[in-house]
Amino acid sequence: MNMDTPSRIEELINSNPVMVFMKGNKLMPQCGFSNNVVQILTSLGIQFETFDVLSDSEIRQGIKEYSNWPTIPQVYLKGEFLGGSDILIEMYNSGELREKIEIALAS
């Protein structure tokens, strides 16, 4: 990983309350898992930013090392790593995701 990559990742995470590292962008997801995350966050009416890891191989590999999580997409809420598509689906279905996001964004 390039020495600047962790700093770039932290800047993205800290500059956006809800940050998604994904394949493609929120208007045009490039994989089904990324699309799942976009659909969930959109259905909750949450504003979020995305970073297309397909456009930057350093960030694509670096985010996996940063989070110690092997897959993409990855969702961060106020700097906290929430998880990927499967975890978001579970949290969404239980109602935990909406509650967690509302609390985080209100503080």
Contacts in CASP RR format, 6 or more apart in sequence:
PFRMAT RR
TARGET T0000
AUTHOR 0000-0000-0000
METHOD contacts of the structure
MODEL  1
MNMDTPSRIEELINSNPVMVFMKGNKLMPQCGFSNNVVQILTSLGIQFET
FDVLSDSEIRQGIKEYSNWPTIPQVYLKGEFLGGSDILIEMYNSGELREK
IEIALAS
1 58 0 8 1.000
1 61 0 8 1.000
1 62 0 8 1.000
1 65 0 8 1.000
2 58 0 8 1.000
5 58 0 8 1.000
5 59 0 8 1.000
5 62 0 8 1.000
6 62 0 8 1.000
6 66 0 8 1.000
8 58 0 8 1.000
8 59 0 8 1.000
9 59 0 8 1.000
9 62 0 8 1.000
9 63 0 8 1.000
9 66 0 8 1.000
12 19 0 8 1.000
12 21 0 8 1.000
12 49 0 8 1.000
12 51 0 8 1.000
13 19 0 8 1.000
13 76 0 8 1.000
13 79 0 8 1.000
14 79 0 8 1.000
15 49 0 8 1.000
16 48 0 8 1.000
16 49 0 8 1.000
16 76 0 8 1.000
17 47 0 8 1.000
17 48 0 8 1.000
17 77 0 8 1.000
17 78 0 8 1.000
17 104 0 8 1.000
17 105 0 8 1.000
18 41 0 8 1.000
18 46 0 8 1.000
18 47 0 8 1.000
18 48 0 8 1.000
18 49 0 8 1.000
18 75 0 8 1.000
18 76 0 8 1.000
18 77 0 8 1.000
18 101 0 8 1.000
18 105 0 8 1.000
19 48 0 8 1.000
19 49 0 8 1.000
19 50 0 8 1.000
19 51 0 8 1.000
19 75 0 8 1.000
19 76 0 8 1.000
19 79 0 8 1.000
20 26 0 8 1.000
20 34 0 8 1.000
20 37 0 8 1.000
20 38 0 8 1.000
20 41 0 8 1.000
20 48 0 8 1.000
20 49 0 8 1.000
20 50 0 8 1.000
20 51 0 8 1.000
20 73 0 8 1.000
20 74 0 8 1.000
20 75 0 8 1.000
20 76 0 8 1.000
21 50 0 8 1.000
21 51 0 8 1.000
21 53 0 8 1.000
21 59 0 8 1.000
21 63 0 8 1.000
21 72 0 8 1.000
21 73 0 8 1.000
21 74 0 8 1.000
21 76 0 8 1.000
22 29 0 8 1.000
22 30 0 8 1.000
22 31 0 8 1.000
22 34 0 8 1.000
22 37 0 8 1.000
22 38 0 8 1.000
22 50 0 8 1.000
22 51 0 8 1.000
22 52 0 8 1.000
22 53 0 8 1.000
22 72 0 8 1.000
22 73 0 8 1.000
22 74 0 8 1.000
23 29 0 8 1.000
23 30 0 8 1.000
23 31 0 8 1.000
23 33 0 8 1.000
23 34 0 8 1.000
23 52 0 8 1.000
23 53 0 8 1.000
23 54 0 8 1.000
23 72 0 8 1.000
23 73 0 8 1.000
24 30 0 8 1.000
24 31 0 8 1.000
24 34 0 8 1.000
24 50 0 8 1.000
24 52 0 8 1.000
24 53 0 8 1.000
24 54 0 8 1.000
25 50 0 8 1.000
25 52 0 8 1.000
26 38 0 8 1.000
26 42 0 8 1.000
26 48 0 8 1.000
26 50 0 8 1.000
29 35 0 8 1.000
29 37 0 8 1.000
29 38 0 8 1.000
30 52 0 8 1.000
30 54 0 8 1.000
32 85 0 8 1.000
33 71 0 8 1.000
33 72 0 8 1.000
33 73 0 8 1.000
33 84 0 8 1.000
33 85 0 8 1.000
34 72 0 8 1.000
34 73 0 8 1.000
34 85 0 8 1.000
36 85 0 8 1.000
36 88 0 8 1.000
36 89 0 8 1.000
37 73 0 8 1.000
37 75 0 8 1.000
37 84 0 8 1.000
37 85 0 8 1.000
37 88 0 8 1.000
38 50 0 8 1.000
40 88 0 8 1.000
40 89 0 8 1.000
40 92 0 8 1.000
40 97 0 8 1.000
41 48 0 8 1.000
41 75 0 8 1.000
43 92 0 8 1.000
44 92 0 8 1.000
44 97 0 8 1.000
44 98 0 8 1.000
44 101 0 8 1.000
46 101 0 8 1.000
46 105 0 8 1.000
51 59 0 8 1.000
53 59 0 8 1.000
53 60 0 8 1.000
53 63 0 8 1.000
53 72 0 8 1.000
54 60 0 8 1.000
60 72 0 8 1.000
63 72 0 8 1.000
63 74 0 8 1.000
64 70 0 8 1.000
64 71 0 8 1.000
64 72 0 8 1.000
67 74 0 8 1.000
67 81 0 8 1.000
67 83 0 8 1.000
69 81 0 8 1.000
69 83 0 8 1.000
69 84 0 8 1.000
71 84 0 8 1.000
72 84 0 8 1.000
73 84 0 8 1.000
73 85 0 8 1.000
74 81 0 8 1.000
74 83 0 8 1.000
74 84 0 8 1.000
75 81 0 8 1.000
75 82 0 8 1.000
75 83 0 8 1.000
75 84 0 8 1.000
75 88 0 8 1.000
76 82 0 8 1.000
77 100 0 8 1.000
77 101 0 8 1.000
77 104 0 8 1.000
78 104 0 8 1.000
78 105 0 8 1.000
78 107 0 8 1.000
80 104 0 8 1.000
82 88 0 8 1.000
82 91 0 8 1.000
82 97 0 8 1.000
82 100 0 8 1.000
88 97 0 8 1.000
91 97 0 8 1.000
91 100 0 8 1.000
92 98 0 8 1.000
END
